[in-house]
Amino acid sequence: MSSGIQASEANAGQSGAEVLAGLISAWNAGPVFHVPGEGILELLDALDGQAAPGIDLVTCRHEGGMAYMAQASGRLKGTPGICLAARAPGALNATLALHTAQTDAAPMIMIIGQAGGGISDRDPLLGSDLPALFAPVSKWVAEVTEARRLPEYFARAWHMAISGRPGPVVLVVRENVWAQEVGDIAVPPCPEKPTQEIGRADLKRITHLLSKSERPLIIVGGSDWDEKAAADLAALAASLHLPVATAYRRRDMMDNDHPSYVGELGIAADRGLQEAVRRADLVFVLGMKLGEINTFGGSAFEGFSLLDVPVPKQVLIHVHPAAEELNRAYQASLSVCATPSAVVRALASSGLRPRGEWEVFRAELRAIREAFAKSGTCPGPVDLKEICAILRAELPDDAIVTVGAGSYALWPQRYFGHRRFGTQMGPKSGAMGYGLPAAIGVKVTQPERVVVALAGDGCFMMHGEELATAVLHNLPIVTIVVNNAMFGAINASQKRMFGRAVGTELSPVNFADYARALGADGHVVEETGAFLPALRASLDAGRPAVIDLRVQPEALRPA
């Protein structure tokens, strides 16, 4: 399938850099995130010229932050986020973000400059075997040595990034390719994501298995969804009275106030929900990878214990668009290689009717979810549970909230309810430093949306330099730093394992001063009552703002 953008002929005399820049512009593939450096200078110049009208170039401070921005942009758009990295030192800085894109199934293309072919294999300055280095953290890595093949490689990279289980793709381009002139060259149409429909036989088997069950539970996740597909899912769950749980950090798949929404799996999942999965007689997994993080059962890091391996005691229906994810760890009763949205549409018109037991099971699980979201306390003068309630009341339903990794993230996970699809961004890779650059990435991509980043103090400092990027590009995002002067999650793990903590204390930082030094607004909040004025001032500032939220060291998770 194609997007409707037809193949065309490039003008004779174009350079390789102009050909790729024109393709990025024609496919509306921006914004483009970059840190300038050797190997990509010609492409940068072309992207800022007549060859690429309408492309937003976002200059970043670190390649790791840059690639997080592209990853978040790709997840939000559903098409590849684009970033450019210079030769080996710059490119290697982005490795963790590529791993995060791979873990999160986020479509992304990173274009890396490489030493020219004339000096290859001579240990060139800033050179390295980039295809070998990036192969483990990418869906596909290719090296381009001829300008005339740039459209071919870019089109294949785009297709690879969005097809099956989406993920990151790396194009390594020899530096001499950018200056090569090309004659008439076909520019391919922009690939669209293939749609994998469900066959009649599989649909019949799904409806048969569902109709026989008394306690079915739907679990949804993955990245093969859009706003319409999420709405279709909500309508299907409502009509069939089915409970729906979401994968880790995919709470935005369903309005958390929907009567069918029963919670989120993964780290710190409600024990009641975990027990409900075990009591279900049918588990219907739509689009979610059945990996370790979504199968935690009991305390943290007991992966693959929520369902029995390799054959669960429940009837397991697993739908995924990538065949390699089916029957990988769990042998399903029925495996279907299809797009989950297509399966939802097919079920809606299948004639399936709800059973009375389904409504009883759904109501029971919904009550467990509501009790979980209301219980728990926070010690100290700053009540993080109340902070989440204030945020929910003040932010519009379509506001995007980003988080990184750390114990602070347990608070919004439990107490901040998402109401719209596409409003939650957080890494499943456990990568710290994600929240701020992700917020920048989504704000550039959809500037009309309110964007708030949540970070711990340790998490924020991993990529706090990108606040300067937000200032440079005048992006009015709000960053809330949960500041307890420690690596909280690791502190808690050490105390659980050894009875003491080692190396987790951090020097105190005044993040409001830090923000002001970079040209952003800064506020310090030391008690709950001061948070609402600081939040409103930050939202109204018209420029980046940071709220330094001082919390007690013991406020690591709800008590």
C-alpha positions as CSV (number, residue, x, y, z in Angstrom):
1,M,0.0,0.0,0.0
2,S,1.1,3.6,-0.4
3,S,0.2,6.9,1.1
4,G,-0.9,8.4,-2.1
5,I,2.4,10.3,-2.6
6,Q,3.3,9.1,-6.0
7,A,6.8,8.3,-7.3
8,S,8.5,11.2,-9.1
9,E,11.7,12.1,-10.8
10,A,14.4,14.0,-9.0
11,N,16.0,16.9,-10.8
12,A,19.3,16.2,-12.5
13,G,22.3,17.5,-10.7
14,Q,21.0,17.0,-7.2
15,S,23.4,15.9,-4.5
16,G,22.8,12.8,-2.4
17,A,22.1,15.1,0.6
18,E,19.5,17.0,-1.4
19,V,17.8,13.8,-2.6
20,L,17.4,12.5,0.9
21,A,16.3,15.9,2.3
22,G,13.7,16.2,-0.4
23,L,12.4,12.8,0.3
24,I,12.1,13.6,4.1
25,S,10.2,16.7,3.2
26,A,7.9,15.0,0.5
27,W,7.0,12.4,3.0
28,N,6.3,14.9,5.8
29,A,8.7,12.9,7.9
30,G,9.7,15.8,10.3
31,P,10.5,17.0,12.8
32,V,14.2,16.0,12.5
33,F,16.2,15.9,15.7
34,H,20.0,16.2,15.5
35,V,23.3,17.1,17.2
36,P,25.5,18.6,14.4
37,G,28.8,16.9,13.7
38,E,31.1,15.2,11.2
39,G,29.4,13.0,8.7
40,I,26.0,14.7,8.5
41,L,26.9,18.4,7.8
42,E,25.8,18.2,4.1
43,L,22.5,16.6,5.0
44,L,21.8,19.3,7.7
45,D,22.6,22.0,5.1
46,A,20.2,20.4,2.7
47,L,17.4,20.0,5.3
48,D,17.6,23.8,6.0
49,G,17.4,24.7,2.3
50,Q,15.1,24.7,-0.6
51,A,15.4,20.9,-1.0
52,A,13.3,20.4,2.2
53,P,10.6,23.0,2.7
54,G,8.6,22.7,5.9
55,I,11.0,20.6,7.9
56,D,11.5,21.5,11.6
57,L,15.1,21.0,12.6
58,V,15.5,20.5,16.4
59,T,19.1,21.1,17.6
60,C,19.7,19.0,20.8
61,R,22.4,18.9,23.4
62,H,23.2,15.2,23.5
63,E,22.6,12.3,21.1
64,G,20.9,10.2,23.8
65,G,18.3,13.0,24.4
66,M,18.0,13.5,20.7
67,A,17.1,9.9,20.0
68,Y,14.6,9.8,22.9
69,M,12.9,12.7,21.2
70,A,12.7,10.9,17.9
71,Q,11.5,7.7,19.7
72,A,8.7,9.6,21.4
73,S,7.8,11.5,18.2
74,G,7.6,8.2,16.3
75,R,5.4,6.6,19.0
76,L,3.0,9.6,18.9
77,K,2.8,9.8,15.1
78,G,2.8,6.1,14.3
79,T,5.4,6.8,11.6
80,P,9.2,6.8,12.1
81,G,10.7,9.5,14.2
82,I,13.8,10.9,12.5
83,C,17.2,11.8,14.0
84,L,20.7,12.4,12.7
85,A,23.9,11.5,14.5
86,A,27.5,12.3,13.6
87,R,30.3,9.7,13.4
88,A,31.0,7.1,16.0
89,P,31.1,9.2,19.3
90,G,27.9,10.9,18.5
91,A,26.2,7.8,17.2
92,L,27.2,5.6,20.1
93,N,25.7,8.1,22.5
94,A,22.3,7.2,21.2
95,T,22.6,3.4,21.8
96,L,20.4,3.3,24.9
97,A,17.6,5.3,23.2
98,L,17.7,2.8,20.3
99,H,17.3,0.0,22.8
100,T,14.4,1.8,24.3
101,A,12.7,2.2,20.9
102,Q,13.3,-1.5,20.3
103,T,11.8,-2.4,23.7
104,D,8.8,0.0,23.3
105,A,8.2,-1.0,19.6
106,A,8.5,2.6,18.5
107,P,9.1,3.3,14.8
108,M,12.3,5.4,14.3
109,I,15.1,6.0,11.8
110,M,18.5,7.1,12.9
111,I,20.8,8.4,10.1
112,I,24.4,8.2,10.9
113,G,27.3,9.8,9.1
114,Q,30.3,7.6,8.5
115,A,33.9,8.2,7.2
116,G,34.0,8.3,3.4
117,G,34.7,5.2,1.4
118,G,38.1,6.5,0.3
119,I,39.5,6.1,3.8
120,S,37.4,3.1,5.0
121,D,39.3,0.4,6.9
122,R,42.2,2.7,7.6
123,D,41.1,3.5,11.2
124,P,39.6,6.9,10.2
125,L,39.1,9.6,12.8
126,L,35.8,9.0,14.7
127,G,35.2,5.8,12.7
128,S,33.9,2.5,13.9
129,D,32.1,-0.6,12.6
130,L,28.7,0.9,13.0
131,P,26.6,-1.8,11.4
132,A,28.0,-4.4,13.8
133,L,27.6,-2.1,16.8
134,F,24.0,-1.2,16.1
135,A,22.7,-4.6,14.9
136,P,21.7,-5.9,18.4
137,V,19.5,-2.8,19.2
138,S,17.9,-2.3,15.8
139,K,15.4,-4.0,13.5
140,W,17.7,-3.4,10.5
141,V,21.0,-1.7,9.9
142,A,22.2,-0.8,6.4
143,E,25.2,1.1,5.0
144,V,24.6,3.3,2.0
145,T,27.6,3.8,-0.4
146,E,25.9,5.3,-3.4
147,A,23.7,8.4,-3.6
148,R,21.4,7.0,-6.2
149,R,20.3,4.3,-3.8
150,L,19.4,6.7,-0.9
151,P,15.6,6.7,-1.8
152,E,15.7,2.9,-2.0
153,Y,17.3,2.5,1.4
154,F,15.2,5.1,3.0
155,A,12.0,3.6,1.7
156,R,13.0,0.2,3.0
157,A,14.0,1.6,6.4
158,W,10.6,3.3,6.7
159,H,8.8,0.0,5.9
160,M,11.0,-1.9,8.3
161,A,10.4,0.6,11.1
162,I,6.6,0.5,10.9
163,S,5.9,-3.1,9.9
164,G,5.3,-6.2,12.1
165,R,6.5,-5.2,15.5
166,P,7.7,-1.6,14.9
167,G,11.1,-0.5,16.0
168,P,14.3,1.4,15.3
169,V,16.2,1.2,12.0
170,V,19.7,2.6,11.4
171,L,21.0,3.9,8.1
172,V,24.8,4.5,8.0
173,V,25.7,6.8,5.1
174,R,29.3,7.2,3.8
175,E,30.2,10.8,4.0
176,N,31.2,11.0,0.3
177,V,27.7,10.0,-0.6
178,W,26.2,13.3,0.4
179,A,28.1,15.2,-2.3
180,Q,27.6,12.7,-5.1
181,E,25.5,14.1,-7.9
182,V,22.7,12.0,-9.3
183,G,20.8,12.2,-12.5
184,D,17.1,11.4,-13.0
185,I,16.2,9.1,-10.2
186,A,12.8,7.6,-9.2
187,V,11.6,8.8,-5.8
188,P,9.5,6.0,-4.3
189,P,6.0,6.6,-2.7
190,C,5.9,6.7,1.1
191,P,5.2,3.2,2.5
192,E,2.2,2.7,4.7
193,K,1.9,0.2,7.5
194,P,0.6,-3.1,6.2
195,T,-2.8,-4.1,7.5
196,Q,-3.1,-7.8,8.5
197,E,-6.8,-8.8,8.6
198,I,-8.1,-11.8,10.5
199,G,-9.3,-14.8,8.5
200,R,-12.8,-16.2,9.0
201,A,-11.6,-19.4,10.5
202,D,-9.6,-17.7,13.2
203,L,-12.4,-15.3,14.0
204,K,-14.8,-18.2,14.3
205,R,-12.4,-19.9,16.7
206,I,-12.0,-16.8,18.8
207,T,-15.8,-16.3,19.2
208,H,-16.2,-20.0,20.0
209,L,-13.5,-19.9,22.8
210,L,-14.9,-16.7,24.2
211,S,-18.5,-17.9,24.2
212,K,-17.5,-21.0,26.2
213,S,-15.6,-18.9,28.9
214,E,-17.1,-17.6,32.1
215,R,-14.3,-15.3,33.3
216,P,-12.6,-13.9,30.2
217,L,-10.0,-11.0,30.5
218,I,-8.7,-8.9,27.6
219,I,-5.2,-7.6,27.9
220,V,-4.2,-4.9,25.4
221,G,-0.8,-3.3,24.5
222,G,1.7,-2.9,21.8
223,S,1.9,0.0,19.3
224,D,-0.5,-1.1,16.6
225,W,-3.2,1.2,17.7
226,D,-4.6,4.6,17.0
227,E,-7.4,6.7,18.4
228,K,-10.1,5.1,16.4
229,A,-8.9,1.6,17.2
230,A,-8.8,2.5,20.9
231,A,-12.4,3.8,20.6
232,D,-13.5,0.6,18.8
233,L,-11.9,-1.4,21.7
234,A,-13.8,0.6,24.3
235,A,-17.1,0.1,22.4
236,L,-16.5,-3.6,22.1
237,A,-15.7,-4.0,25.8
238,A,-18.8,-2.0,26.7
239,S,-21.1,-4.0,24.5
240,L,-19.8,-7.4,25.6
241,H,-19.3,-6.4,29.3
242,L,-15.7,-7.6,29.2
243,P,-12.9,-6.4,31.6
244,V,-9.8,-4.9,29.9
245,A,-6.3,-4.6,31.5
246,T,-3.5,-2.8,29.8
247,A,0.2,-3.6,29.3
248,Y,2.8,-1.8,31.3
249,R,2.8,1.9,30.6
250,R,-0.2,1.6,28.2
251,R,-2.9,2.9,30.5
252,D,-3.9,5.4,27.8
253,M,-5.3,2.5,25.7
254,M,-8.6,3.0,27.5
255,D,-10.3,5.8,29.5
256,N,-9.4,4.8,33.0
257,D,-12.9,5.8,34.1
258,H,-14.5,3.3,31.6
259,P,-16.4,0.6,33.5
260,S,-14.4,-2.1,31.6
261,Y,-10.9,-0.7,32.6
262,V,-9.5,-2.9,35.4
263,G,-5.8,-1.8,35.6
264,E,-2.3,-2.0,34.4
265,L,0.1,-4.9,34.4
266,G,3.9,-4.7,35.0
267,I,5.9,-3.2,37.8
268,A,3.9,-2.6,40.9
269,A,0.7,-3.9,39.4
270,D,-2.2,-4.3,41.8
271,R,-2.1,-7.7,43.5
272,G,-5.8,-7.9,43.0
273,L,-5.4,-7.6,39.2
274,Q,-2.6,-10.2,39.2
275,E,-4.9,-12.6,41.1
276,A,-7.7,-11.8,38.6
277,V,-5.4,-12.9,35.7
278,R,-4.8,-16.2,37.5
279,R,-8.5,-16.7,38.2
280,A,-9.5,-15.9,34.6
281,D,-10.4,-18.9,32.5
282,L,-9.5,-17.2,29.3
283,V,-6.9,-14.5,28.6
284,F,-7.3,-12.7,25.4
285,V,-4.0,-10.8,24.6
286,L,-4.3,-8.2,21.9
287,G,-1.1,-6.7,20.4
288,M,0.9,-7.1,23.6
289,K,4.3,-8.8,23.7
290,L,4.2,-11.6,26.3
291,G,7.6,-10.7,27.7
292,E,9.0,-10.4,31.2
293,I,7.7,-7.0,32.3
294,N,4.0,-7.7,31.4
295,T,4.1,-11.1,33.2
296,F,5.3,-9.9,36.6
297,G,3.4,-11.7,39.3
298,G,3.8,-10.8,43.0
299,S,6.7,-8.6,43.9
300,A,8.8,-6.8,41.3
301,F,11.0,-8.7,38.9
302,E,9.2,-12.0,39.1
303,G,8.7,-12.2,35.4
304,F,6.9,-15.0,33.6
305,S,5.1,-15.9,36.8
306,L,1.7,-14.3,36.1
307,L,1.0,-17.1,33.6
308,D,2.4,-20.6,33.7
309,V,5.3,-21.3,31.3
310,P,5.2,-22.6,28.7
311,V,1.5,-23.6,28.7
312,P,-0.8,-21.4,30.8
313,K,-3.7,-23.1,32.7
314,Q,-6.0,-20.5,31.2
315,V,-7.2,-20.6,27.6
316,L,-4.8,-18.2,25.9
317,I,-5.6,-16.3,22.7
318,H,-2.7,-14.2,21.5
319,V,-3.0,-11.7,18.7
320,H,0.1,-10.0,17.4
321,P,1.1,-8.5,14.0
322,A,4.6,-10.0,14.2
323,A,4.6,-13.8,13.8
324,E,7.9,-14.1,15.7
325,E,6.2,-12.8,18.9
326,L,3.6,-15.6,18.9
327,N,4.4,-18.8,20.9
328,R,7.7,-17.3,21.9
329,A,7.5,-17.9,25.6
330,Y,3.9,-19.1,25.9
331,Q,2.2,-21.7,23.8
332,A,-1.2,-20.2,23.1
333,S,-4.4,-22.1,22.6
334,L,-4.9,-19.9,19.6
335,S,-2.2,-17.7,17.9
336,V,-3.4,-15.2,15.4
337,C,-0.9,-13.1,13.3
338,A,-3.1,-10.0,12.6
339,T,-3.3,-6.4,13.5
340,P,-5.2,-6.1,16.8
341,S,-7.4,-3.3,15.5
342,A,-8.5,-5.5,12.7
343,V,-9.5,-8.2,15.2
344,V,-11.4,-5.7,17.3
345,R,-13.4,-4.6,14.2
346,A,-14.1,-8.2,13.2
347,L,-15.3,-9.1,16.6
348,A,-17.6,-6.1,16.7
349,S,-19.5,-7.4,13.7
350,S,-19.2,-11.1,14.6
351,G,-22.6,-11.4,16.4
352,L,-20.9,-12.5,19.7
353,R,-23.2,-11.9,22.7
354,P,-22.2,-11.3,26.3
355,R,-22.8,-13.9,29.0
356,G,-24.2,-12.9,32.4
357,E,-21.0,-14.2,34.1
358,W,-18.9,-11.7,32.1
359,E,-20.7,-8.7,33.7
360,V,-20.2,-10.1,37.2
361,F,-16.5,-10.7,36.6
362,R,-16.0,-7.3,35.1
363,A,-17.8,-5.6,38.0
364,E,-15.7,-7.5,40.5
365,L,-12.4,-6.5,38.8
366,R,-13.5,-2.9,38.3
367,A,-14.2,-2.6,42.1
368,I,-10.7,-4.0,42.8
369,R,-9.3,-1.3,40.5
370,E,-11.2,1.5,42.1
371,A,-10.2,0.4,45.6
372,F,-6.5,0.3,44.5
373,A,-6.6,3.8,43.0
374,K,-8.1,5.2,46.2
375,S,-6.0,3.4,48.8
376,G,-2.5,4.2,50.0
377,T,-0.9,7.1,51.7
378,C,2.2,9.3,51.2
379,P,4.4,10.4,54.2
380,G,5.7,14.0,54.5
381,P,4.4,17.5,53.8
382,V,4.2,16.8,50.0
383,D,1.5,14.3,49.3
384,L,2.3,12.7,45.9
385,K,-1.1,11.0,45.8
386,E,-2.7,14.5,46.1
387,I,-0.3,15.9,43.6
388,C,-1.5,13.4,41.1
389,A,-5.1,14.3,41.8
390,I,-4.3,18.0,41.3
391,L,-2.6,17.2,38.0
392,R,-5.6,15.2,36.8
393,A,-8.0,18.0,37.7
394,E,-5.9,20.8,36.1
395,L,-4.7,19.2,32.9
396,P,-6.9,18.8,29.8
397,D,-7.9,15.2,28.9
398,D,-5.6,15.2,25.9
399,A,-2.5,16.5,27.8
400,I,0.5,14.2,27.3
401,V,2.4,13.1,30.4
402,T,5.8,11.6,30.1
403,V,7.8,9.7,32.7
404,G,11.2,8.1,33.0
405,A,12.3,5.3,35.3
406,G,12.4,5.4,39.1
407,S,10.3,4.9,42.2
408,Y,8.6,8.3,41.7
409,A,6.8,6.8,38.6
410,L,4.8,4.5,40.8
411,W,2.7,7.4,42.0
412,P,1.3,8.5,38.6
413,Q,1.1,4.9,37.6
414,R,-1.4,4.3,40.4
415,Y,-3.1,7.7,40.9
416,F,-3.0,9.6,37.6
417,G,-5.9,8.4,35.4
418,H,-5.5,8.7,31.6
419,R,-8.7,9.6,29.7
420,R,-7.5,9.8,26.1
421,F,-5.5,7.6,23.8
422,G,-1.9,8.7,23.1
423,T,-1.4,10.6,26.4
424,Q,1.1,8.4,28.2
425,M,4.8,8.1,27.3
426,G,7.2,6.1,29.4
427,P,10.1,3.6,28.6
428,K,9.6,-0.1,29.2
429,S,13.3,-0.5,28.9
430,G,13.9,0.9,32.4
431,A,15.9,3.8,30.9
432,M,16.4,6.8,33.2
433,G,16.5,10.3,31.7
434,Y,13.6,9.7,29.3
435,G,10.9,12.1,30.5
436,L,12.3,15.5,29.6
437,P,13.5,14.6,26.0
438,A,10.3,12.7,25.4
439,A,8.3,15.7,26.3
440,I,10.3,17.8,23.9
441,G,9.8,15.3,21.2
442,V,6.0,15.2,21.5
443,K,5.7,18.9,21.9
444,V,7.6,19.6,18.7
445,T,5.5,16.9,16.9
446,Q,2.1,18.2,18.3
447,P,2.7,21.7,19.6
448,E,-1.0,22.3,20.3
449,R,-1.0,19.7,23.1
450,V,-0.2,20.4,26.8
451,V,2.9,18.4,27.7
452,V,4.1,17.6,31.3
453,A,7.2,15.6,32.1
454,L,7.6,13.8,35.4
455,A,11.1,12.9,36.6
456,G,13.0,11.9,39.7
457,D,16.0,14.0,40.6
458,G,18.3,11.2,39.5
459,C,16.3,10.6,36.4
460,F,16.2,14.3,35.4
461,M,19.9,14.7,35.7
462,M,20.5,11.9,33.2
463,H,19.4,14.3,30.4
464,G,18.7,17.6,32.2
465,E,20.8,19.4,29.6
466,E,17.9,19.1,27.2
467,L,16.1,21.8,29.1
468,A,18.3,24.1,27.2
469,T,16.9,22.5,24.0
470,A,13.4,23.4,25.1
471,V,14.5,26.9,25.8
472,L,16.2,27.3,22.5
473,H,13.1,26.2,20.6
474,N,10.7,28.0,22.9
475,L,8.8,24.9,23.8
476,P,6.4,25.5,26.8
477,I,6.6,22.2,28.5
478,V,6.4,21.7,32.3
479,T,8.8,19.4,34.1
480,I,8.0,18.2,37.6
481,V,11.1,16.9,39.4
482,V,10.3,14.6,42.4
483,N,13.4,15.5,44.4
484,N,14.5,13.3,47.3
485,A,18.2,13.4,46.7
486,M,18.6,9.7,46.0
487,F,18.3,7.0,43.4
488,G,15.0,5.9,45.1
489,A,14.2,2.7,43.2
490,I,17.6,1.2,43.7
491,N,17.7,2.4,47.3
492,A,14.5,0.5,48.0
493,S,15.8,-2.6,46.1
494,Q,19.0,-2.6,48.1
495,K,17.2,-2.3,51.4
496,R,14.9,-5.1,50.4
497,M,17.8,-7.4,49.4
498,F,20.5,-6.5,51.9
499,G,18.8,-4.4,54.7
500,R,20.9,-1.4,53.8
501,A,21.6,0.9,50.8
502,V,25.0,1.7,49.2
503,G,25.8,4.4,46.8
504,T,22.3,5.8,46.2
505,E,22.5,9.1,48.1
506,L,22.8,12.2,45.8
507,S,23.9,15.7,46.5
508,P,21.0,18.1,46.8
509,V,20.2,20.2,43.7
510,N,18.0,23.3,43.5
511,F,16.3,22.5,40.2
512,A,14.4,25.8,40.2
513,D,17.8,27.6,40.1
514,Y,19.0,25.2,37.5
515,A,16.0,26.0,35.3
516,R,16.4,29.8,35.7
517,A,20.0,29.5,34.8
518,L,19.0,28.0,31.5
519,G,16.3,30.5,30.8
520,A,13.3,28.6,32.0
521,D,10.9,29.3,34.8
522,G,11.6,27.6,38.1
523,H,9.5,26.9,41.3
524,V,10.2,25.1,44.5
525,V,7.4,23.3,46.2
526,E,7.9,22.0,49.8
527,E,4.3,21.3,50.8
528,T,1.2,20.2,48.9
529,G,-0.7,23.5,49.1
530,A,2.0,25.2,47.1
531,F,1.8,22.9,44.2
532,L,-1.4,24.2,42.5
533,P,-0.2,27.8,42.3
534,A,3.2,26.6,40.9
535,L,1.5,24.4,38.4
536,R,-0.8,27.1,37.1
537,A,2.1,29.6,36.9
538,S,4.1,27.0,35.0
539,L,1.3,26.2,32.6
540,D,0.7,29.9,31.9
541,A,4.4,30.8,31.6
542,G,4.5,30.4,27.8
543,R,8.0,29.0,28.1
544,P,9.7,25.9,29.7
545,A,9.2,25.6,33.4
546,V,10.5,23.3,36.2
547,I,8.8,22.5,39.5
548,D,11.2,21.3,42.1
549,L,9.0,19.1,44.3
550,R,10.8,18.4,47.6
551,V,9.7,15.0,49.0
552,Q,10.7,12.9,51.9
553,P,13.2,10.1,51.4
554,E,10.6,7.5,52.7
555,A,8.0,8.6,50.1
556,L,9.2,6.0,47.6
557,R,5.9,4.2,47.0
558,P,2.3,4.3,48.4
559,A,2.2,3.0,51.9
